[in-house]
Amino acid sequence: MLRNYLKIAFRNLAKNKISSLINICGLAVGMAVAMLIGLWIYDELSFNKYHENYDQIAQIRLLATDPNTGITSGGESTQFPMGAALKSNYQPYFKHILMSYWSSDYTLSFGEKKLPVKGQFIEAAVPDMLSLNMIKGSRSAMNDLHSIILSQSTANAIFGQEDPLEKSLKIDNRINVIVKGVYEDLPKNNRFNEVRFFAPWDLWVASNDWVKKCENNWDNSSFNIFVQLRPNVSVETANAAVKNFFIQYGPKELKEDAKKYKVELLLYPMRQWHLYSEFKDGKPEGGRITFVWLFGVVGIFVLLLACINFMNLSTARSEKRAKEVGIRKAIGSIKGQLIQQFLSESYLVVMLAFILSIMLISMSLSWFNELSDKDLSLPFTKPVFWLISLTFMVFTGFLAGLYPAFYLSSFQPVKVLKGTIRSGRLASVPRKVLVVIQFTVSVVLIIGTIIVYQQIEYARNRPIGYDREGLITVPMNDPNYTGKNELLRNELLNTGMVSEVAFSSSPLTAVWNNIGGFSWKGKILSWNQVLPLRTFRTILEKWQAGNSLPEEIIQKLLLQILQV
């Protein structure tokens, strides 16, 4: 019976080549778009899931509420001493508490070869916390102070086919390290994808005098803290425990201000880092998850349009197949068999459309990856892909063929064979409804596209306060140019292609550092500004009391005066 259904279906497709081609191509394009969107959504939802401890990893954020405005703000910058205080008082909650500096641009040197890469200095347990797949070496490779672990692509770029283990490198031409491990490159949908090496936090402290001076300094918020919860501890439980950290375990001189500004610690779990990157009152609320829902709805609408188009084309040819229905019913076919026949034709069209959509996706995937800044691929080797695809085809075939199957199978054989079949007054209502829905969705998508395009053009061309024409930002990552700014400026100006050169610690489009301490009458101070002012006030009180000031205190006082 099934073979007979398929034979009739193929004959009908071959007999009506143009309409069949329109049906298959229209459905294939809709399926291809929906599948591309599905791949993008899957990539977004699986962000950072490479790590085995995905649900237990979090980052410490500091929140404070302005008593005058009631506005709560926060950030991921933390103080050096906070790491030690957390380790001393919260071990039952955390398996790992890792101090870290920001991922930054560095230059790795091996002989005459220099490679600019992003790297991160972090405590030695990071390979275990991030469950790095160590190709060479072990997850304990960073226990050595002068160690470094490289991503596989970085190791290949520096050493080629040589074994990188125990090879000596220099970071920024000043920090000597030895390669102790190589780990598998992290996928593109990962927070640490751009980080090409990890080096010990203790080495960063030992190599930078300004970091050493921050060891007991609660004024400087220049660092990150990552934590991994113990298996039996939830994020909510840990958040409740660390919430009042400053009041319970913070320095005595800050506890009063911590109460005034309602300073709290918040665990920002890894599962929210990517999709919930926007904050309201200091807490994650919204972000890319909005786009996931938006594109999901768009994908559903596109597939719905393709299915409606299929239904309309099928029912439009219903009169041509009326005699076939009448004859089949006259010789004994029941309605259920006719429904199966028409559904089998629908599934055949869907299968052909699915094959064509796979071809379309394969041809357009590289372009789509470039557009979306992704590294997507069709996961042919994963059973879950074929299971989802099969479910997708069954659902689409049933949805696309449901109305034509029931509509065509409802014809009465006597009226059909006499040629007196007439559609009832309400017979055309479903088609009209489908056409209205199709055009409504199409118009909404077109209007939405136009609005988004206009917003992008406005954002691209809006006044920003300076002339962007001809401006180029060049990251200075080569240690050979350290202290040679004027030489570089003169060389660039002498080329005749550069009119002016300016050096900065951050690009024009971002602010990487801020300093509190500026004040005027009536100014509302934030918690970040209270920290240095508190230290400044303490120094002045000691000086007014007639106490002699050590040289370090005098230097700190002068620094505060310069800031003001």
C-alpha positions, 0 to 999 in steps of 0.5 A, a space after each residue: 500500500 505504501 509503495 502504491 501511495 509513493 508511486 501515485 505521489 511521484 506520478 502526480 509530481 512528474 505530471 505537474 512539474 512547474 507547480 511541484 517545483 514551486 512547492 518543493 523550492 518554496 518549502 526548501 527555502 523556508 526549511 533552510 532559513 528555519 534550520 539556519 536560525 535553529 543552528 544559530 539558536 542552538 549555538 547561542 543556547 549552548 554557549 560555554 557548555 563545553 565546560 563540564 562544570 558549567 552549572 557550578 562556575 560563576 564570577 563574583 560581582 560587587 553591588 552597591 546602592 546609592 542612598 540618595 537615588 536608590 539606584 543599584 549598580 555593580 561590576 565585575 571588578 573586585 579587590 585583591 584582598 577579597 580573594 583571600 577573605 573568601 578562601 578563609 571564610 567560604 570554603 564549605 561553599 566553593 571548590 575553587 576560588 580563583 583570583 585573575 587579571 583581565 584577559 589582555 593582549 600580550 606578545 609571546 616570544 620564542 627566539 626571533 619569532 613573536 606572536 601577539 595573542 590574548 592571554 590571562 593570568 589566573 590561579 593554577 586550578 583553572 584547567 580543572 575548573 574549566 575542564 580543559 582537554 589537555 593534549 600535552 601535560 596535565 591539569 596540574 601544569 600551572 602549579 609551577 610559578 613560571 609555567 604557561 599552558 598554550 592552546 593547540 593552535 597557539 602551540 602550532 603557530 609558535 613551535 610548528 611540529 616541534 614538541 612544545 613542552 619544556 620550551 622557554 617563552 617570554 611574555 611581553 619580552 620581560 616575563 620568562 615562562 616554560 611551556 608545561 601544557 597544551 590544551 585543546 582550542 576552546 570552541 568559538 561559542 565560549 567566553 574564553 575562546 580568544 584566550 590563547 594561553 593561561 599563566 599563573 596568577 602568582 607570576 603576574 603578582 611577582 612581575 608587577 610591582 603595582 599588583 604587589 602593592 594591592 595585596 592588602 589594598 581595598 581601594 583598588 578594584 582591578 581584578 576578577 574572581 572566578 569561583 566553582 561551587 561544590 556539587 551540593 551547593 546551589 547558586 542561590 545558597 552561595 549568594 545568600 551566604 556571600 551577600 553580606 561579605 563586606 559587613 561580615 568580613 570586610 575591613 573595619 574602616 569600610 564596614 560603616 560605608 558598606 552598610 550605608 551603600 548596602 554593598 553586596 556580593 553577587 554570584 554571576 553564574 556562567 549559564 547567564 554570562 552570554 544570554 543575560 549580559 544586561 543588568 538592571 539594579 546590578 543584577 542580570 536581566 535580559 540581553 542576547 536572550 531577547 534575540 534568541 526569542 526574536 529569531 526563534 519567532 522569525 524562524 517559526 513564521 518563515 516556516 509557517 509561510 512556507 507551509 501555508 504556501 504549500 497548502 494553498 498551492 495544493 488546494 488550488 489544484 483540488 478540482 483537477 484531482 476531484 475525479 481521482 477522488 471520486 473514482 477511488 471512493 467509488 471503487 471502495 477507498 475510504 476517507 482514511 485511505 485518501 487522507 493517507 494518500 495525500 499525506 504521503 504526497 505531502 511527506 514526499 514533497 517535504 523529504 525532497 524539500 529537506 534534501 534541497 534545504 540541506 544543499 542550500 544550507 551547505 552552500 550558504 553556511 560559510 556566508 552565514 558564519 561570516 555574517 553572524 560571526 559564528 562557526 556553525 556546521 551541520 552536525 551530521 554525525 550526531 544522532 540528535 541532529 537526525 532525530 530533530 530533523 526527522 521530527 521536523 519533517 514529520 511535523 512540517 509534512 503533517 502541518 503542510 498536508 493536513 488541510 489539503 488531505 482533509 479537504 480533498 478526501 471530503 469530496 462526494 463521489 456521486 457529485 464529482 463523477 456527475 461533474 456537479 461538484 460545487 464548493 459551498 459558501 464556506 468552502 473557500 474560507 480556510 484558503 482565504 484565512 490562510 492567504 490573509 495570514 500569509 500576507 499579514 506575516 509577510 508584511 510584518 516581516 518586511 516592515 520589521 526588516 525595514 525598521 531594523 535597517 533604518 535603526 542600523 543606518 541611524 546608529 551607523 551615521 548618528 553624530 558621535 561628537 567627533 569626526 571618525 573619518 580617517 581615524 585608525 586605532 592600532 593596539 600597541 602590543 609589541 614590547 619593542 615599542 615600550 617607551 618609544 612613543 615619540 620615535 613611533 610618532 615621528 616615524 608615522 608623521 614622516 610617512 606623509 600619510 598621517 596628520 597626527 598621532 595620539 597615545 591612549 590607555 584605552 580606545 576612543 570607544 571604551 573607558 578601561 579605567 576610572 578613578 574616584 576622588 574628585 569631589 565638589 559641593 553637593 556631589 553624590 558619591 558612589 561606592 567606588 568613589 568612597 573607597 579612595 576617599 576613605 583612605 584619603 580621610 584616614 591618612 589626613 586624620 593620622 597627620 592631624 593627630 601628629 603621627 609621623 607618616 611612613 614614606 609609603 603613606 606619604 606617597 599614597 597621600 601625594 597620589 590622592 592629591 594628584 587625583 583630586 
